[in-house]
Amino acid sequence: MQPKIAQKAPYAVEVVAGQSYYWCSCGQSKKQPFCDGSHQGSSFSPTKFDASESKRVYFCGCKHSKNGVLCDGSHNAL
């Protein structure tokens, strides 16, 4: 099963050091790029991201990144 492409661009998010974030891997969440439980009943599950420092990160929006939860530009090939 392939994830739904939420958007063909990354989500820029200011993360806070010491906080955990749960990235939506299915593409169905209404709270992109984070999980809202929409994956229930599917083979998908959220992916935990632990912020080691406070900074802006770019979470994958297309759900096809080979760099885990972070954008690697894969959306350019979709």
C-alpha positions in Angstrom: 0.0 0.0 0.0 1.3 3.4 -1.0 0.8 6.5 1.3 -1.4 9.4 0.1 0.7 12.3 -1.1 -0.3 15.1 1.4 1.6 17.7 -0.6 4.5 17.9 -3.1 6.6 20.1 -0.8 8.0 19.9 2.7 6.4 21.3 5.8 8.7 23.8 7.5 8.3 23.4 11.3 10.0 25.1 14.2 10.8 22.2 16.6 11.8 22.5 20.3 14.8 20.7 21.8 13.7 17.8 23.9 10.2 17.5 22.3 9.0 14.5 20.4 6.9 14.8 17.3 4.9 12.0 15.5 5.1 12.4 11.7 2.2 11.1 9.7 3.4 8.3 7.4 0.0 7.5 5.7 -0.7 11.0 4.3 -4.3 10.9 5.6 -3.9 13.1 8.7 -5.8 16.4 8.8 -3.0 17.8 11.0 -0.1 17.5 8.5 2.7 16.8 8.9 1.8 15.2 12.1 -0.3 12.2 13.0 -4.0 12.5 14.0 -4.8 8.8 14.1 -6.2 8.6 10.6 -4.0 5.5 9.9 -6.1 3.4 12.2 -7.0 0.1 10.5 -4.1 0.4 8.0 -0.6 -0.9 7.8 0.8 2.6 8.5 1.9 4.0 11.9 3.4 7.3 12.9 7.1 7.8 13.0 8.6 9.5 16.1 11.0 12.4 15.6 13.0 13.6 18.7 14.2 17.1 18.4 17.8 17.3 19.6 17.9 21.1 19.2 15.5 23.9 18.7 15.5 24.8 15.0 13.5 24.7 11.7 13.2 21.3 10.1 11.5 20.3 6.9 9.2 17.3 7.3 8.4 15.3 4.2 5.0 16.2 2.8 4.9 13.6 -0.1 5.5 10.6 2.2 8.2 9.2 -0.2 11.4 10.6 1.4 14.3 8.1 1.7 15.5 10.3 4.5 13.0 9.2 7.1 10.6 12.0 8.3 12.7 14.7 6.7 12.4 15.9 3.1 15.0 14.7 0.7 13.5 16.2 -2.5 11.7 13.0 -3.5 8.6 15.1 -4.3 10.4 16.5 -7.3 10.2 13.1 -9.0 6.5 12.5 -8.3 
